[in-house]
Amino acid sequence: MDGSEATVGALVERALTAYASLAELGEEIDDEWSYIQDLTESWRERFEETRAARGSEELAAEIVTAIDLAIVEIGRIQDPHRAIDWLSTFPQVAITALGERP
């Protein structure tokens, strides 16, 4: 991994990509569509605030590893209901790992 992959901005980008896949899977549950839209908009804004404030900041390897492992776990999710659960869990884990308050 080169240094640019270990910045807050790069990690937020990877997190947002994974988060979008969760939202897409969760949207298979029609009754939850509005909830998913509201939740994902809120967390995307929070991720973007963090990227805007700290985007070029280099991160310790263990922070990058922790968030990347959570992203890998997202890739394993196939159940839309579990994806919806992770839509509120993953951002809190990632933002907290970055040293921010969710």
C-alpha positions as CSV (number, residue, x, y, z in Angstrom):
1,M,0.0,0.0,0.0
2,D,1.4,3.4,-0.9
3,G,1.0,6.3,1.5
4,S,-1.9,7.8,-0.4
5,E,-4.0,4.7,0.5
6,A,-3.4,5.4,4.1
7,T,-5.0,8.8,4.3
8,V,-8.3,9.7,5.8
9,G,-9.6,10.7,2.4
10,A,-8.6,7.4,0.7
11,L,-10.1,5.4,3.6
12,V,-13.3,7.4,3.6
13,E,-13.6,6.8,-0.2
14,R,-13.3,3.0,0.3
15,A,-15.8,3.2,3.2
16,L,-18.3,5.1,1.1
17,T,-18.0,2.6,-1.7
18,A,-18.7,-0.3,0.6
19,Y,-21.5,1.6,2.3
20,A,-23.2,2.2,-1.1
21,S,-23.1,-1.6,-1.7
22,L,-24.8,-2.1,1.7
23,A,-27.5,0.4,0.8
24,E,-28.1,-1.2,-2.5
25,L,-28.5,-4.6,-0.9
26,G,-30.8,-3.2,1.8
27,E,-33.0,-1.5,-0.8
28,E,-34.2,-5.0,-1.8
29,I,-36.5,-4.6,1.3
30,D,-39.1,-2.3,-0.2
31,D,-40.7,-1.4,3.2
32,E,-37.3,0.0,4.3
33,W,-36.5,2.2,1.3
34,S,-37.2,5.6,3.0
35,Y,-35.4,4.6,6.2
36,I,-32.4,3.5,4.1
37,Q,-32.4,6.7,2.2
38,D,-32.5,8.9,5.3
39,L,-29.9,6.8,7.1
40,T,-27.4,6.7,4.3
41,E,-27.7,10.4,3.5
42,S,-26.9,11.2,7.1
43,W,-23.9,8.9,7.4
44,R,-22.6,10.0,4.0
45,E,-22.6,13.6,5.2
46,R,-20.8,12.6,8.3
47,F,-18.1,10.7,6.3
48,E,-17.8,13.7,4.0
49,E,-17.3,16.1,6.9
50,T,-14.5,13.9,8.1
51,R,-12.9,13.8,4.7
52,A,-13.2,17.5,4.3
53,A,-11.6,18.2,7.6
54,R,-8.8,15.6,7.6
55,G,-8.6,14.1,4.1
56,S,-4.8,14.3,3.6
57,E,-4.0,13.2,7.1
58,E,-2.0,9.9,7.2
59,L,-3.3,7.1,9.3
60,A,-1.7,4.5,11.4
61,A,-1.6,1.0,9.8
62,E,-3.8,-0.5,12.5
63,I,-6.6,2.0,11.8
64,V,-6.4,1.3,8.1
65,T,-6.4,-2.5,8.7
66,A,-9.4,-2.3,11.1
67,I,-11.6,-0.4,8.7
68,D,-10.5,-2.4,5.7
69,L,-11.4,-5.6,7.6
70,A,-14.9,-4.2,8.3
71,I,-15.1,-3.4,4.5
72,V,-14.2,-7.0,3.7
73,E,-16.9,-8.2,6.1
74,I,-19.4,-5.9,4.2
75,G,-18.4,-7.8,1.0
76,R,-19.6,-11.0,2.6
77,I,-23.1,-9.8,3.5
78,Q,-25.7,-11.3,1.2
79,D,-28.9,-10.9,3.4
80,P,-30.7,-7.5,2.8
81,H,-31.8,-7.4,6.5
82,R,-28.2,-7.9,7.7
83,A,-27.2,-5.1,5.3
84,I,-29.7,-2.8,6.9
85,D,-28.3,-3.6,10.3
86,W,-24.8,-2.8,9.1
87,L,-26.0,0.5,7.6
88,S,-26.1,1.9,11.1
89,T,-23.2,-0.1,12.6
90,F,-20.5,0.3,10.0
91,P,-20.3,4.1,9.9
92,Q,-20.1,4.2,13.7
93,V,-17.3,1.7,13.7
94,A,-15.4,3.5,10.9
95,I,-15.8,7.0,12.3
96,T,-14.8,5.9,15.8
97,A,-11.7,4.1,14.4
98,L,-10.8,7.4,12.7
99,G,-10.9,9.1,16.2
100,E,-14.0,11.0,15.5
101,R,-17.3,11.1,17.4
102,P,-20.1,9.4,15.5
